[in-house]
Every structure is written in structure tokens, then in C-alpha cells.
Amino acid sequence: MNMENKKTGYILIYRSIFETGLYPKKRKFTEFEAWMDLLLRTNYKNNKLLFDMKFIDVLRGQLLTSELKLSTRWMWSRDKVRSFLKLLQNDAMITKESFNKYTIITICNYDNYQNITTTEPTTEPTTEPTTEPTTEPTQIIKVKKVNKKKVIINIEQAQENLKKELEHFIPTYGKEMLNAFYIYWSEANTEKTKCKYQMQATWETNKRLATWNRNNFNKKD
């Protein structure tokens, strides 16, 4: 989420939107609708899914699918689906791993779309507090006091999220470079509230890796 997004605010979108008559069904999706479809159907927590008689680990921020399924769902040709996913990859919006019968899509910076909690004050007039319980992953809870133990858990989760994301780049950059990158950017601040990479105004992992690689590990951007 860049600074411009923070200025313009946000709204909450629940997965129950799939059940409304407004959601596109049996018609060709636009590119925007296809992108929203990926965001809404992405796993909001780590999970194991049964596929072809074996369990597959699908992490938070990932979607298990295939070009054929997306082609059918969006009513696009396979070539158009492939080109669209390539476009999202080139713009560092997703990463994609293709296997024999399925594809795993990872939403880059997924937590920026689906943060569950935040300690930052908000000025958005459209977001009203609620006391009703919710199990929806998109619920944003505003808290004034930070529980130290909870913050430490969030730090550990942020470090784990970065580690998992970097695993996708092992074929490109190798473990040695990625390990050095991880050690530098996963470092926690003095208050143990955020990792170094979370304190950047903007963050796109593949672009940071490219810069790191060009600088031969020496100059930290």
C-alpha cells in the first residue's frame, strides 16, 4: 500500500459479495474484476488443500487455481489469462508458480490489502467502529493500547511472511543472497513493533531484490 492509498482511504469488502446479484456471473470479466476476484479468493490464513489425492500447503496471501479454472470463471481465453497474469507479475503485483495440474498465485504485499489490526489513528469518515463479533478476515480493528506480547507475535509473523515470500526467488537469486537480504530487512526496530521492511514508505519485494542484486549486497537501499 503506497502513501497515495493512505491519503485516499479505504473501504472493507467482505467475501459475501460473491453471493450478491451485482457480482459478475456467467459473463466476461473486466481486468479490474479479475484482479478483485483474485484478492477476494486468496487465502487469508495458512491452509492445507486436498488436490489430486494429496495435500498442498497454501499460505496466507496465496491462491491455488489453474489457468483453465480462471479461463472458465472469467470467460476468457487461456492466452488472455496467461497474458493478464504475466502483466500482474511484471508490475510486481503477484508471483506465480506453475505445476503440472495447478498454479499457485501469491499476492505481493498481501498484508497491505488485508491487515487485520492496526495501531495507527484513522481519519476516514466512512469507517465506523463496531462492537459486533466477526470472523471475516477483512475486519479492521482500531486499538489505542498495544499489548506487548501481541506485538511480538505480529513481528514474528511479519518475519515469517517475508521468509516465505523470499523462497519464491531462490531460483533467481540463490539462497546466499536471499539470506543476507532477509537478515537485513527482517530486523526489528528498538520498540519491537515493526520489522525494518515494514517501516518503508513503499515496499515491492522483487524490485528491492533487483536493487540489492545490482549493488552486490554492499549498498543497502
Backbone torsions as a table, in degrees:
resi	resn	phi	psi	omega
1	MET	NA	118.3	-178.0
2	ASN	-85.7	175.3	-176.4
3	MET	-63.7	-32.4	179.8
4	GLU	-63.7	-37.4	176.8
5	ASN	-61.7	-39.9	-179.6
6	LYS	-65.6	-33.4	-179.8
7	LYS	-69.6	-38.3	-173.9
8	THR	-88.2	-10.1	175.4
9	GLY	85.5	-167.2	-174.3
10	TYR	-156.0	166.3	170.0
11	ILE	-131.1	160.5	176.7
12	LEU	-95.3	134.1	176.8
13	ILE	-122.0	122.4	-177.9
14	TYR	-95.7	153.4	-177.9
15	ARG	-66.0	-15.6	177.0
16	SER	-65.1	-9.3	176.4
17	ILE	-60.7	-23.8	177.5
18	PHE	-60.3	-27.9	-174.0
19	GLU	-88.6	-6.0	-179.4
20	THR	-83.4	158.2	178.9
21	GLY	-72.9	-9.2	-178.2
22	LEU	-82.3	-22.0	-177.3
23	TYR	-73.4	136.2	-175.8
24	PRO	-59.9	126.7	176.9
25	LYS	-137.6	134.4	178.3
26	LYS	54.3	39.7	172.2
27	ARG	-151.7	161.9	-176.5
28	LYS	-69.4	130.3	178.0
29	PHE	-76.4	150.9	166.1
30	THR	-82.3	169.2	177.9
31	GLU	-62.5	-38.4	178.4
32	PHE	-64.2	-43.3	179.1
33	GLU	-64.0	-36.7	178.1
34	ALA	-65.0	-41.9	178.2
35	TRP	-64.3	-44.2	177.7
36	MET	-63.2	-35.7	178.5
37	ASP	-62.4	-41.5	177.0
38	LEU	-63.6	-44.7	-179.5
39	LEU	-62.5	-42.6	-175.6
40	LEU	-73.2	-26.6	-177.2
41	ARG	-99.7	1.6	178.9
42	THR	-73.0	143.7	178.7
43	ASN	-60.9	132.1	176.9
44	TYR	-96.0	-1.5	173.7
45	LYS	-150.8	159.4	178.7
46	ASN	-60.5	142.1	-174.9
47	ASN	-152.0	162.4	171.6
48	LYS	-117.4	124.4	-178.7
49	LEU	-114.1	137.2	178.5
50	LEU	-83.5	122.7	179.5
51	PHE	-142.8	125.0	177.3
52	ASP	53.4	44.3	176.2
53	MET	63.9	31.2	172.0
54	LYS	-150.8	150.5	179.8
55	PHE	-86.1	137.0	179.6
56	ILE	-120.8	128.5	176.7
57	ASP	-73.7	120.9	176.2
58	VAL	-121.4	116.9	-172.3
59	LEU	-87.0	166.6	173.1
60	ARG	-54.4	132.7	-178.7
61	GLY	87.8	6.0	-179.4
62	GLN	-118.6	157.8	178.9
63	LEU	-134.0	126.9	175.3
64	LEU	-92.1	118.8	-176.2
65	THR	-156.0	-160.6	174.7
66	SER	-156.3	159.7	177.6
67	GLU	-61.3	-34.8	179.7
68	LEU	-65.5	-43.2	179.6
69	LYS	-64.5	-43.2	179.5
70	LEU	-65.8	-37.7	178.6
71	SER	-60.9	-43.5	179.6
72	THR	-68.7	-44.3	-176.6
73	ARG	-66.7	-43.4	-176.3
74	TRP	-89.6	-8.8	-176.8
75	MET	59.9	45.7	177.4
76	TRP	-114.9	164.2	170.6
77	SER	-74.8	158.0	177.7
78	ARG	-59.8	-38.2	179.9
79	ASP	-63.5	-39.7	179.9
80	LYS	-67.8	-40.5	176.8
81	VAL	-59.7	-46.8	-178.5
82	ARG	-62.2	-41.7	179.5
83	SER	-66.5	-39.6	-180.0
84	PHE	-65.3	-44.2	178.7
85	LEU	-65.0	-35.8	176.9
86	LYS	-65.2	-38.8	176.9
87	LEU	-60.9	-45.0	179.6
88	LEU	-65.2	-37.2	177.4
89	GLN	-64.2	-46.3	-177.6
90	ASN	-63.2	-27.4	179.6
91	ASP	-94.9	12.9	177.8
92	ALA	58.1	34.2	176.5
93	MET	-93.3	-28.2	177.3
94	ILE	-143.1	163.8	161.4
95	THR	-121.2	156.3	-173.8
96	LYS	-138.6	131.9	174.1
97	GLU	-117.4	121.1	-178.8
98	SER	-103.3	131.7	177.8
99	PHE	-119.0	-172.1	-173.3
100	ASN	-61.9	-45.2	-174.9
101	LYS	-122.2	0.3	-177.2
102	TYR	-152.9	168.2	179.1
103	THR	-131.1	137.8	173.5
104	ILE	-108.7	120.4	178.0
105	ILE	-103.8	129.9	177.2
106	THR	-111.4	124.4	176.6
107	ILE	-78.7	119.3	179.3
108	CYS	-66.9	139.0	178.7
109	ASN	54.2	43.3	-176.1
110	TYR	-56.7	-36.7	-177.8
111	ASP	-62.8	-22.9	176.9
112	ASN	-69.1	-24.8	177.2
113	TYR	-89.5	-30.9	-169.3
114	GLN	-129.6	39.7	174.9
115	ASN	-60.7	129.3	-180.0
116	ILE	-83.5	-38.7	-179.6
117	THR	-129.5	155.8	175.5
118	THR	-150.6	146.3	177.4
119	THR	-104.9	4.4	-178.8
120	GLU	-85.4	138.7	177.3
121	PRO	-66.5	154.0	-178.4
122	THR	-123.5	145.7	177.1
123	THR	-117.6	7.4	-178.7
124	GLU	-69.7	120.5	-177.4
125	PRO	-73.6	-15.0	-175.4
126	THR	-88.2	-6.4	-178.5
127	THR	-102.5	111.8	-178.5
128	GLU	-105.8	142.8	178.8
129	PRO	-66.6	152.5	179.0
130	THR	-139.0	147.9	177.7
131	THR	-107.5	1.4	-179.4
132	GLU	-76.8	137.7	178.0
133	PRO	-67.2	150.4	179.7
134	THR	-146.3	147.5	174.5
135	THR	-112.4	3.1	-179.0
136	GLU	-71.7	134.3	-177.9
137	PRO	-68.7	-17.3	-176.0
138	THR	-88.9	-1.4	-179.8
139	GLN	-65.2	128.0	179.0
140	ILE	-104.7	124.1	-176.3
141	ILE	-108.4	125.2	177.7
142	LYS	-91.3	126.0	180.0
143	VAL	-125.7	141.3	179.8
144	LYS	-94.0	-34.4	179.8
145	LYS	-108.6	135.9	-176.6
146	VAL	-100.5	123.2	174.5
147	ASN	-78.0	119.2	-172.2
148	LYS	-60.1	-42.2	-179.4
149	LYS	-62.3	-40.5	-179.9
150	LYS	-65.7	-38.3	179.2
151	VAL	-62.9	-42.1	179.3
152	ILE	-61.1	-40.8	177.9
153	ILE	-62.3	-41.1	179.7
154	ASN	-65.2	-36.9	176.8
155	ILE	-62.0	-46.2	179.9
156	GLU	-62.1	-37.9	178.3
157	GLN	-67.1	-39.7	178.4
158	ALA	-63.2	-40.7	177.8
159	GLN	-64.5	-40.9	179.6
160	GLU	-66.7	-39.1	178.8
161	ASN	-61.2	-42.6	179.3
162	LEU	-65.3	-42.3	179.8
163	LYS	-60.4	-44.8	-179.5
164	LYS	-64.1	-39.8	-179.7
165	GLU	-65.7	-38.5	-178.2
166	LEU	-67.5	-25.5	179.7
167	GLU	-58.4	-29.2	-179.4
168	HIS	-69.7	-17.2	-175.9
169	PHE	-102.1	5.8	-179.5
170	ILE	-57.7	-44.6	179.4
171	PRO	-61.4	-27.2	-176.3
172	THR	-85.7	-44.7	-171.5
173	TYR	-115.1	-15.2	179.5
174	GLY	83.9	156.8	-173.6
175	LYS	-68.9	-35.1	-176.1
176	GLU	-62.2	-48.3	-179.5
177	MET	-66.9	-41.9	-178.4
178	LEU	-65.6	-34.0	177.9
179	ASN	-65.4	-43.6	178.1
180	ALA	-63.8	-40.9	178.4
181	PHE	-61.9	-44.9	-178.3
182	TYR	-64.6	-45.5	-178.8
183	ILE	-58.7	-40.5	-178.3
184	TYR	-70.6	-49.8	-171.2
185	TRP	-84.3	-16.5	179.8
186	SER	-88.9	-1.7	-179.2
187	GLU	-61.6	135.6	-179.4
188	ALA	-84.1	152.3	176.5
189	ASN	-75.0	176.3	-175.3
190	THR	-59.6	-37.5	-177.6
191	GLU	-80.9	-4.1	-178.6
192	LYS	59.5	37.5	-180.0
193	THR	-107.8	-23.8	-178.7
194	LYS	-147.9	151.9	169.9
195	CYS	-80.6	161.0	-178.8
196	LYS	-58.1	-39.7	-176.5
197	TYR	-69.6	-25.2	178.8
198	GLN	-75.2	-17.0	-176.8
199	MET	-90.0	1.2	178.4
200	GLN	-79.2	145.3	178.9
201	ALA	-62.1	-37.8	174.8
202	THR	-135.6	154.0	179.6
203	TRP	-151.0	118.8	171.4
204	GLU	-130.4	110.5	-169.3
205	THR	-57.0	-45.6	-174.7
206	ASN	-68.0	-30.5	177.3
207	LYS	-73.8	-37.3	176.4
208	ARG	-63.7	-40.4	179.0
209	LEU	-64.5	-40.8	179.8
210	ALA	-62.5	-42.3	178.5
211	THR	-65.9	-44.4	178.4
212	TRP	-58.3	-43.2	-179.3
213	ASN	-65.7	-42.3	178.4
214	ARG	-61.2	-35.0	-177.4
215	ASN	-86.7	5.7	175.9
216	ASN	54.0	40.3	175.4
217	PHE	71.8	-6.6	-169.5
218	ASN	-86.0	-48.3	-177.3
219	LYS	-96.0	119.9	-179.8
220	LYS	-88.2	121.2	-177.8
221	ASP	-85.8	NA	NA
